[in-house]
Amino acid sequence: MDYTALRERMRELKLSQKEAAKRSWMDEWQLSRKLNGASGFTQEEILRLCEVMEIPPGEIGFYFFRRKE
């Protein structure tokens, strides 16, 4: 998956990867692995990140389910 939009959203909110991970109850290394495609996000992690990053339910696909071109 392509998480470029998710990374851009973090930048817009001035959230470091460490802070985004902490607020969504993940370790920083877990979030890093997920953003780099080494492991997938669980539904619960997606929901927590959406809450932290103020992503509306209708935009989840844009941030979490875009295929790499």
C-alpha positions as CSV (number, residue, x, y, z in Angstrom):
1,M,0.0,0.0,0.0
2,D,1.0,3.6,-0.6
3,Y,0.9,5.6,2.7
4,T,2.2,8.9,1.2
5,A,-1.0,10.7,1.9
6,L,-0.9,9.5,5.5
7,R,2.6,10.8,5.9
8,E,1.6,14.1,4.4
9,R,-1.3,14.3,6.8
10,M,1.2,13.8,9.7
11,R,3.2,16.7,8.4
12,E,0.1,18.9,8.0
13,L,-0.7,18.3,11.7
14,K,3.0,18.8,12.6
15,L,3.0,15.3,14.2
16,S,6.2,13.4,14.3
17,Q,6.1,9.7,13.7
18,K,7.0,9.2,17.3
19,E,4.1,11.4,18.5
20,A,1.6,9.8,16.1
21,A,2.6,6.4,17.3
22,K,2.3,7.4,21.0
23,R,-1.1,9.0,20.6
24,S,-2.4,5.9,18.8
25,W,-1.0,3.4,21.3
26,M,1.7,2.0,19.2
27,D,5.5,1.8,19.5
28,E,7.3,4.1,17.0
29,W,9.0,1.1,15.4
30,Q,5.6,-0.6,14.8
31,L,4.3,2.5,13.0
32,S,7.5,2.8,11.0
33,R,7.2,-0.8,9.8
34,K,3.6,-0.3,8.9
35,L,4.3,2.9,7.0
36,N,7.1,1.2,5.1
37,G,4.9,-1.8,4.2
38,A,6.7,-4.4,6.3
39,S,3.4,-5.2,8.1
40,G,-0.2,-4.2,7.8
41,F,-2.4,-2.0,9.9
42,T,-5.2,-3.7,12.0
43,Q,-8.7,-2.2,11.9
44,E,-8.2,-0.9,15.5
45,E,-4.9,0.8,14.5
46,I,-6.6,2.5,11.5
47,L,-9.4,3.7,13.7
48,R,-7.0,5.1,16.4
49,L,-4.9,6.8,13.7
50,C,-7.9,8.3,12.1
51,E,-8.9,9.8,15.5
52,V,-5.5,11.1,16.1
53,M,-5.1,12.6,12.6
54,E,-8.7,13.8,12.3
55,I,-9.4,11.7,9.3
56,P,-13.2,11.3,8.6
57,P,-14.6,7.8,8.0
58,G,-15.3,8.5,4.4
59,E,-11.6,9.2,3.7
60,I,-10.1,6.1,5.3
61,G,-9.6,4.4,1.9
62,F,-7.6,7.4,0.6
63,Y,-5.1,7.2,3.5
64,F,-4.9,3.5,4.1
65,F,-5.9,1.6,1.0
66,R,-4.1,3.2,-2.0
67,R,-2.0,0.8,-4.0
68,K,1.5,1.7,-5.0
69,E,1.8,2.6,-8.7
